[in-house]
């Protein structure tokens, strides 16, 4: 069942991609989605990611009640949340540069240790007094900065420990457990614990999860010896950053997909995050559980999308499929904008979540298979940064826009525009021609 570990040292992605398009058909593999777990190092890495994501889901709830316990209100909660986002955005680009210069194994270990120490500080201070807003702000920044370093390193390490044909399944596993743990299990566990304990005591469970992740990562073995062209850069940081930017600009499928993702975030995230709660209250009811269940169904759609795409071979028309799925999956926002039927809202959010995760799994796999390994950390961080850059603007604009434009119109635009952007990206980058010229087989 387990392939030889040496297979992880496959040739560079682009070299292995240029295989004949009419090569032998890939046999159906019903165990495809769990095949990466046959590799010892991936099991260790994935276990640590599971624990970290669960802890992040718990912290999202514990943080709120910790702010309240410290006497804070909406303003203070916004400050703490903004610190987390600031840390994430500030470290996304540096995180990618570091991931291409030093051991990815060292980075993920240090991030897990920093997360453990940050949450442990809440536990220790809470045991002897009150946790203040300044401390929570610093902790939130550290956790956000850690994520900015962790995920470029995680993305860059996968192609070094797994064979190319198992990257889709590995990304699918991560894509499935993220919404399940971060949006469902983690917050639910936090809610149950907070019913009996104060926030500082509930943080003990979060600290233990991060501590366990760190211990597991100590068993992660050194990466395979790098090829000559993959050796860490000895040039300046600015040279490394310019190299990544130039590669992105000169690679049409990468550039246009990033532009598409940026516009997708601009037109979708604001309505989804800011306006959907008010739409639900006005049309369905004020019970918070109604909105909470909508988010749960959205997350369930994400789990389903990740599992489905990673259970199948990578589509032959992988670029076209990815962009079309992203574009088509937002069309249900049209229904969200006009319906007052709760079941239609549930079905629509499930489809949106399904398509979003379906495309994301393919996207992560393409980065790992078509971007040269020596700059994968930087390209992953650019993707991370560019995709999130307009998120604050989208959320800031959504509220004022709803004062002058009907919410129905905003959601209809959020449903249609991504498909238009996707079609433009497919045509501008000549994606059908590109994916035929660079087939990716298992």
N, C-alpha and C positions, 0 to 999 in steps of 0.2 A: 504493500500500500504506500509506503514512504519511498519517495524517490531519493537517489543518492544525494548527499549534502553537496557534493562537488558540482552538481548541476546548477547551483546558485551562482557559480562563476562563469556564467554564459557570456558570449561576446556582447559588445556594446549594443544597446537597443536598436539603433538604426541599421547596424550591420546585420543583425539577425532578422530585421523586419523585411529585408528585401528578398523574400522567398517567393517562389513561383505562386501566382494566384491560383493555379490549377493543381496545387499539390494535393496529397491524399486527404480525404475527408476525415475530420476528427470524430472518433467514435463517441457516442453519447456516454457521459460519465455521470451517473446519478449521485456520486459522492463528490462531485466537483467542488461544491461550496465549502466542504470541510477538509479538502485535500491539503491546504496549507498547514493545518494543525498537525500533520505528520512530521513537520520539521521542528526540532527541539527549540531552536532559537525563536521561531515565530510563536510557538506556544508561550514562551516566557514573555515576549514582547506583548502579545495580545492579552495575556492575563493581566499584565500591568496596566494596559490601556483600559481594560474592562473596569478594574478597580478605580482608576483615575476618573473615568467618565461617571461612574456611580457616585464617587465622592463629589464631583462637580455638580451633579444633579441635586445631591443633598445640600450642598453649600448654597445653592441658589435660593433655597427656602430658609435655611438656618440664618443666612446673612440678613434677610429681611427682618426676622424676629430679633436678631442681635442688635440691629439698628433701633428697632422699637424699644427693646429693653434698655438701650443706652439713652432713651429719651428723645430719639430722633423721629422726624416725620418725613414727608415726601421729599423735601429739599435735601435732607441728609442722606436719604436712600439714593437719590439721584447722584449725589456726590460720590458715594461708594461705588455705585454701578459705573459711573463715568471713569473712576480710577481704574476699574478692571478693563474697560474698553481702551483707555489710554495706554495701559501697559501692553495690551495685545497689539495695538496698532504701532506703538513705538518700537516694539521688538520684533515685529514680523520680518522686516528686511534684514536687520542685523542677525536674526536667527537663521535665515537662509544662508547668509555669508559664512557664519560660523559653522553651519552644518557641512559646508563644502571644504572647510579648512581643518577641522579637528574631528576626532572620533565621534560618530553619531551615538555610539554606545555610551560614551562619557556624558554627552548632552542629556540624553533621556534620564540617565541616573541622577545627574545634578538637578534637573528640573523636579523629579520626584522627591528628592531630598529637600529642596527649597519649599515645595508645596507642603511637605510634612512639617517642616519647622514653622512655616507661616501659620498653619492651622493650630499647631501645638501651642503657639504663643497665645492664641485665643483661649485655649483650654487652661493654660497655666495662669494667665491673668484673671480669668473668670473664676478660678478656684480661690483666689485671695482678694478679689475685689470686683470692680465693674469694668467691663470692656468698653472703651470709649470709641467715639466716631473716628478720631484720628488713627487709632490702631486698626480699625476695620478698613479704613481707606488704604492704609499701607498694605494690609494683607490682600485686599482686592487687587491692588496694583501688582503685587508680587505674583499672584495667581494668573493674572492676565499676561504679564511678561513671560511667565513660564510657558504658557500656551504658545506664545509667539516663537519661542525657541524649540518647543517640543515637536510641533507638527511638521515643520520643514525637515527636522532630523528623522522623524518617524517615516515620512514619505521617502526620504533619501535612503534609508536603511533597508526598506523592503526589497528592492531589486538586488540588493547585495546578499540577502539571506534566502531568497526564494527564486525558483526558476520563473522565466517570463510567463509561462502558461498558467501560473497560479496566482498572479498578481490581481487579476479581476476578482477571483474568489476571496482573496485576502482583503481587498478594499470593500467587497460586499459584506463580509463579516463585520468589519468596522462600521460600515454604513448602517447595518441592521441593529447593532447593539447600542449605537449612539442615541437614537431617539427612544429606544426601549428603556435605557437606563437613565439618560440625562433628562428626559421629559416625563417619564412615567415612574419607574421603580425608585430612582433616587429621591425625587420630591415626595413620593408617597411614604417612603421610609422615614424621611425627615419629619413629615407631618405626624406620623405615629409616635416618633421619639419625642418630639416637642410637646406632645400632649401630656407627657409625664415628666419631662426634664426641662431645665432652662437652656437657652441656646449654647452657652459655653460648655455645658455637659454633653449636649447633643453633638458638639463638634468633636468629641472624643472619637466617635465612630468614623468621622471624616478623616481625622488624623491617622487612625489605625489603617484605613484603606490606603492612604498615601504612603504610610510606612511600609505596608505589605507590598505595595507596588515597587518601592525602592529595593526591598530585600529580594524580590523576584528578579529584578533587573540586574542584580549582582551575579546572577547565573547566566546572563547573556554572554556568549562567547565572542572573542574578537572577530571582526569581519574578515572575509577572505582577503588574501593579499591583492591589493589593487593593481590593475594594469598600469603601464607607464603613463598613459594619458589621463589616468584618474588620480594621480598623486596630488596631495593637497597643494594648493597654490602657494607660491612664495612671492607673488606680486602683491601690489597694494590692494587695500580694500576697495578703493574707488575703481581700480582696474577690474576687479572681480564683478563689481556691480555693473559697470559699463558693459562687460562681456555678456552678462545675463540679459541686460536691456537690449543690446544689439541683436542677440540671438532671438529674442522675442519678437522684435520689430521685423526681422528678416525671415521669420517663420510664419507664413500667412495663417495656417490653421490655428496656431497658438495665439497670435495677435488678435485675430477676429473673434475667436472664442472668448478671450478675455474681455474684449470690448462688449461682446454680447452679454457676458455675465455681469459686467458693470451696469449696463443699462437695465438688465433684468432686475438687479437689486434695487436700482433707483425707482422703478415703476411698481414693484411688487411688495417690497418689504414694508414700506410706510403704510399702505392700506391694510396689509396683513397684520402688522403689529399694533398699529395705532387705531385704525378705524373699525376693524372687525369686532373688538369688544363692544363698541358703542352700537354698531349695527345689530349685534346679537341682543343687546339689552332692549333696543327699540322695537325690534320685530318679533323676538321670540320670548323674552322674559328677563327679569333682573336676577334670577337665581344664578350665583357664580358658577354653580356646577354645570350649567348649560354651556358656558364658554369653556370651562375646563375640559368638558368632554369633547368639545370641538378640537381642542389642541391635542387631546389624547388620540383622536381618530386621525388627525394630521400626522402624528407620530407613527401610528399604526400603518398608515399608507407608506411612510418612509421605510419602515421595516420590511413591508411586503415588496416594495420596489427594489430594495437592496438584495433581498433574497432571490427574487426572480431573475434579475440581471446576472447575478453571480452564479446562478445555477445553470446558466447557458453559456455556450461559447461566445467569445467577443464577436459582435456583429461584423460581417464582412464590410458593410458600409458604416463603420463605426462613427465617423465624424458626422455624417448626415443624420444617422439615427439619434445620436446624442443631442444635437441641436434641435432636431424636430421634436423629440420627446420633451425637452425643456420648454419649447415654444407651445406645443399643443397642450401640455399639462396645465397651463395657466388659463386655458379657455373656460374651465368651470368657474373662474372668478366672475364671468358674465352672469352665471346663474346666481352666485352669491350676491351680486349687485341688485338683482331684481326679485328674488324669491322671499317669501315669508314662511316657507315650509322648512321646519327644522331638519327633516330627513334629507332634504335636498342640500342643505348646508353641510351636513355630515358627509354625504356622498361626494360633494364637490371638494371638500378639504382632503378627503382620502385620496382622490385622484391627483390633486396638486402635490401632496406629500409623496405619493408613489412616483410621479414623474420626476420630481426634484431629486430624489435619492437615486433613481434609476440612471439619470444622466450624470450625477456626481460620481457614481462608482466607475462608469466608463471614463470620465474625465481624469480621475485620479490614476487609473490604469494607463491612460495614454501618456500622461506626464512621465510615469515610471518607465514606459517602454520606448518612447520616442524622443525624450530629452536625454542628451548625453549625461552619463552618471556624474561626471565631475562638476556639473553645474545644476544638478537636480535640486539640491537644497535651495539655491538662489531662485530658481524658476518657481519652485513650490511656494516660496515666501512672497515672490512677486504676485503670484496668483492669489495667495491669501490676502495680501495687502490691497491689491486692486479690487478684488471682489468685495472687500469690506469698506473700502474708502468712501463710497457714497451712501452707505447704510445710515449713518447719522443724518445726512442731508435728507434722505428719503423720509425718515421718521420725523424730522423737524418740519418738513414741508407739508406732510399729510394733513396735520391738524388745521393749519391756516387755509390750506386749499379746500378743505371740506366746508369752510365758512362761506366760500363763494361759488363752489361747484358741488352739485348734488353728489352724495356718496355713491349713488347708483352709477353715475357717469364715471366716477373715479375707478370703481371696480370693473366696469366694462372696459375701460382703457387698460387697466392692469391685466385683463384677460386677453386682449387682442394684441397689444404692442409687443410683448415678448415673442410672439410667433412672427411678427413682421421683422423684428430684429434678428431672429434666428434665420429666417430666409435670406436676409441681406448678408449675414455672416457666411452662410453656405455658398452663396453666389460670389461674394467678393473674394473669398479665400480659395475658390474653386475646389471645394472639399471633395466632391465626387471623384474628380481626377486625382487628387492627392491620395485618397484612401485606396484607390486601385493601384497607384504607383507604389504604395507602401503598405502592403497587406500585413496584418498581424495575425499569425497563426499560433495555436497552442503547441 
